[in-house]
Structure formats: C-alpha cells, structure tokens
Amino acid sequence: MRKYERKKVVVPGWITGLGETLSPCIVDDMSTGGAKFILSNSQPPDKFRLYFSPHASTFRNCIVRWSKSESIGVQFAGTASGVDDKFA
C-alpha cells in the first residue's frame, strides 16, 4: 500500500543532470511524495531537479527510487521552491 495517492497527470517536465541543458521528460503520474517519469533520452543521475517549465525558477528535488527501460520513479525531497539540506 502506498503512503500517498497517485494521480495520472501526463504533463511535460524538464530535468537537470543530463548535461548542461535541461532535458525534457513526461511526468506520467504524481503524488505528494513523488512521481513517475517517461524519458526520451538516457537515465538521469540518482539526484536531480524537476522543472515544470524550461523557464521556471522553482523546482522539485528528486531522488530516483526505481528505474525501468524508459521510465523512472522518484521521491520528492524538500520543498518545491529551492534547495533543501536533505538533497545537497
């Protein structure tokens, strides 16, 4: 049984950690505690930032919890507005 209820969202996202530019992804489902992404490129690092716009100033810190061929599951760490000590 999951701690948080997941909701199907299917929205675009951008993540850091795959080079110097933001890499696109699709956020497939999301909950208060994490999300599932569909990736078009390679797998991201174990920790990265998720943005909901390539021009956004706020982000979610993400920690990869599982990975399958073109999808990953992440846990959100900290708040939605900046760096948190748990992530650094």
C-alpha positions as CSV (number, residue, x, y, z in Angstrom):
1,M,0.0,0.0,0.0
2,R,1.3,3.4,-1.0
3,K,1.8,6.3,1.5
4,Y,0.4,8.9,-1.0
5,E,-2.3,8.5,-3.6
6,R,-1.0,8.8,-7.2
7,K,-2.8,10.9,-9.8
8,K,-2.4,10.5,-13.5
9,V,-1.2,13.8,-14.9
10,V,0.8,13.4,-18.2
11,V,2.4,16.8,-18.3
12,P,5.8,18.0,-19.7
13,G,8.7,18.4,-17.4
14,W,12.4,19.3,-17.7
15,I,15.2,17.8,-15.6
16,T,18.8,18.7,-14.8
17,G,21.7,16.3,-14.6
18,L,21.9,15.0,-18.2
19,G,24.4,17.6,-19.5
20,E,24.4,21.4,-19.3
21,T,20.9,21.9,-20.7
22,L,17.5,20.9,-19.4
23,S,16.3,17.5,-20.7
24,P,12.6,17.0,-21.5
25,C,10.5,14.3,-19.9
26,I,6.9,13.5,-19.4
27,V,5.5,13.4,-15.9
28,D,3.2,10.4,-16.1
29,D,1.8,10.3,-12.6
30,M,2.4,12.3,-9.4
31,S,1.7,12.2,-5.7
32,T,2.6,14.4,-2.7
33,G,5.7,12.3,-2.2
34,G,7.0,11.6,-5.7
35,A,6.3,11.0,-9.4
36,K,6.8,8.6,-12.4
37,F,8.6,10.0,-15.5
38,I,8.8,8.8,-19.0
39,L,12.2,9.7,-20.5
40,S,13.1,10.1,-24.1
41,N,16.9,10.0,-23.5
42,S,19.2,8.3,-21.1
43,Q,18.6,7.7,-17.5
44,P,19.2,10.7,-15.1
45,P,21.6,10.7,-12.2
46,D,20.4,9.5,-8.8
47,K,19.5,13.0,-7.7
48,F,18.3,15.8,-10.0
49,R,15.9,18.8,-10.2
50,L,12.5,18.7,-11.9
51,Y,11.1,21.9,-13.5
52,F,7.6,22.2,-15.0
53,S,8.7,24.9,-17.5
54,P,12.1,25.4,-19.1
55,H,12.0,29.0,-17.8
56,A,10.8,28.2,-14.2
57,S,12.6,29.4,-11.2
58,T,11.1,26.9,-8.9
59,F,11.8,23.2,-9.0
60,R,11.4,19.9,-7.1
61,N,14.4,18.0,-5.9
62,C,14.1,14.3,-6.9
63,I,15.8,11.1,-5.8
64,V,15.5,8.1,-8.1
65,R,13.9,5.2,-6.3
66,W,13.4,2.8,-9.2
67,S,14.1,2.6,-12.9
68,K,12.8,0.6,-15.9
69,S,13.8,0.9,-19.6
70,E,12.2,4.3,-20.4
71,S,10.6,5.3,-17.0
72,I,11.7,6.1,-13.5
73,G,10.1,6.6,-10.2
74,V,11.3,9.4,-7.9
75,Q,10.8,10.6,-4.3
76,F,10.5,14.3,-3.8
77,A,13.0,15.7,-1.3
78,G,12.4,19.0,0.5
79,T,10.2,21.8,-0.7
80,A,9.0,22.9,-4.1
81,S,10.8,26.2,-4.1
82,G,14.5,25.6,-3.6
83,V,17.5,23.6,-2.4
84,D,16.9,21.6,0.8
85,D,19.6,20.3,3.1
86,K,18.3,16.7,2.6
87,F,19.2,17.0,-1.1
88,A,22.6,18.6,-1.0
